[in-house]
């Protein structure tokens, strides 16, 4: 249920039209906060971002900084299929694919960069991923860096498994399991 | 001629044509896997089934001959259900590993599933029959048996087109799979065509493997410069990088494309490519190096007379570039030691495509020779060997082709135009880079005398210009300009001098022909 607040649009009276008293009332509010924070800094409402970060609430948790999931052997779950880069409206994902010589998964991303300065945090890469390899559930707000280079996430910075992982989801997972062939050929 | 109706539309086709061909002529698309217009019909995939009036069962369109009064329907519920069922059957054991498959994006399984399938799989992923994954099949191919739908296009290609017969279907019924014959890899000269005609990801190219996703690729119609055949090609490129060359079928030139032709784009690859000039073994920006080249030419012409400068045309270069070479010799340097004679035996070598003449433009040189004259090859070689030549201006590969007959070149200064470092097997004090025919337009005359044009698909490295522009600038620095400064002046000169006004409209624009791809 949306709460409706009725705005009182009556004309200003003489005291209000003079503004002097109203300005004084405004200063009272400001200086009230100033002295309260001066003598009781623990009650500060302002968060000193990015040095201090507040835990996120509700929907804000759903799309945060990216991570790339890794398999049990430490290799990325990503197979460089480029679907995230295709879906990305901000063109912020740069991938270079390479071939495994021995690993049966065959394909992996030799380079996987996310440019957070370009990212619009839309989450389309996560939706597009057929391998369950990219996720945006680190609960860190992307960006908030002091240098531009820090906004550029390389493959190694993106690798991270959360507790309870690695999961076995993803199309290439059965290749990683090394399932032997039933049929010939 | 028999007259038949397909989906209510009437068409008359010559006797012996199939329903699929008639439908194609009418513009009715019938999905297919095993049928390929350039291969014999096998009728294995059953994807092209249609309903023919007065027949008990559905018929396959690719192998059913047309008859007078035949009424065919391709859109009935029975046909739609059959297509769906065939597709579900083909996909039963398919690994659906599209994320690691290079065919994804141009895969007939993906396309037809979206058009005709959209079913849920009734087989759990764990119950699918597994087959062997990637393995090398020859120099250029990778074979993945798990993705194969056994359409046998590849087997028929090796049997009927190249007649090398490396591939076969091994095993029986549901255990059958595509295999290489004992001790054989797919090592014929046309092996990459198999990757094109494979409708799924079973055969993929080892050269293109994981280089790019196909939906990012942009396509530019052009001409292969690998030999005198003049095959029409599509250059597939993205963000200024050429990733692969594909044939653009044209009944006048080619259906397929040979492996060597497909690798001609490698000249663009960094490392080997010249993007800077080399003056006395030091690297230099191309523009100031032109002054050095002009100085060398001026110096030799003043000291020993213009006749001491030899200028070589090149069968590897376009008409434009050779025209500029001829103009430089006769109009600017005013030397008689111009050689445009590089013709050699021509003709199809293997009965398919590859030409005996490995140069793309020997016939173009003949056109220019009719206008500019110049020395015979042997006369020029004699002149150089006699020591009367004090400077040679030439393109690297053209000079290389004469090396066997030439005496030691180390005493004669040269101005060499080269694309790649690997083309230089001798020392030169002045090497100038030029734009390749993936980066600039150029006319070539193939062995049949067909004049065709390459297209600029990607940009040349910074500062690198077309060869004719390089020569035009050199001539301005020597003080006797050939006055060809832009493409407009070039094409005017070309139509006036080399081609004659009547020939120009006959130039085919590759890619503009309704070229069906060989994947078809």
HADDOCK unambig.tbl for C-alpha pairs under 7 A between the chains (distance, minus, plus):
assign (segid A and resid 79 and name CA) (segid B and resid 99 and name CA) 6.77 0.50 0.50
assign (segid A and resid 79 and name CA) (segid B and resid 100 and name CA) 6.36 0.50 0.50
assign (segid A and resid 81 and name CA) (segid B and resid 99 and name CA) 4.71 0.50 0.50
assign (segid A and resid 81 and name CA) (segid B and resid 100 and name CA) 6.12 0.50 0.50
assign (segid A and resid 97 and name CA) (segid B and resid 210 and name CA) 5.87 0.50 0.50
assign (segid A and resid 97 and name CA) (segid B and resid 211 and name CA) 6.88 0.50 0.50
assign (segid A and resid 98 and name CA) (segid B and resid 210 and name CA) 6.42 0.50 0.50
assign (segid A and resid 107 and name CA) (segid B and resid 100 and name CA) 6.05 0.50 0.50
assign (segid A and resid 171 and name CA) (segid B and resid 97 and name CA) 6.41 0.50 0.50
assign (segid A and resid 172 and name CA) (segid B and resid 97 and name CA) 6.58 0.50 0.50
assign (segid A and resid 181 and name CA) (segid B and resid 129 and name CA) 6.91 0.50 0.50
assign (segid A and resid 181 and name CA) (segid B and resid 130 and name CA) 4.18 0.50 0.50
assign (segid A and resid 181 and name CA) (segid B and resid 131 and name CA) 5.16 0.50 0.50
assign (segid A and resid 181 and name CA) (segid B and resid 132 and name CA) 6.75 0.50 0.50
assign (segid A and resid 182 and name CA) (segid B and resid 129 and name CA) 5.62 0.50 0.50
assign (segid A and resid 182 and name CA) (segid B and resid 130 and name CA) 5.25 0.50 0.50
assign (segid A and resid 182 and name CA) (segid B and resid 131 and name CA) 6.96 0.50 0.50
assign (segid A and resid 183 and name CA) (segid B and resid 129 and name CA) 5.66 0.50 0.50
assign (segid A and resid 183 and name CA) (segid B and resid 130 and name CA) 5.63 0.50 0.50
assign (segid A and resid 183 and name CA) (segid B and resid 131 and name CA) 5.61 0.50 0.50
assign (segid A and resid 183 and name CA) (segid B and resid 175 and name CA) 6.51 0.50 0.50
assign (segid A and resid 184 and name CA) (segid B and resid 131 and name CA) 5.97 0.50 0.50
assign (segid A and resid 184 and name CA) (segid B and resid 175 and name CA) 6.33 0.50 0.50
assign (segid A and resid 185 and name CA) (segid B and resid 131 and name CA) 5.46 0.50 0.50
assign (segid A and resid 185 and name CA) (segid B and resid 132 and name CA) 5.67 0.50 0.50
assign (segid A and resid 185 and name CA) (segid B and resid 145 and name CA) 6.57 0.50 0.50
assign (segid A and resid 185 and name CA) (segid B and resid 177 and name CA) 5.76 0.50 0.50
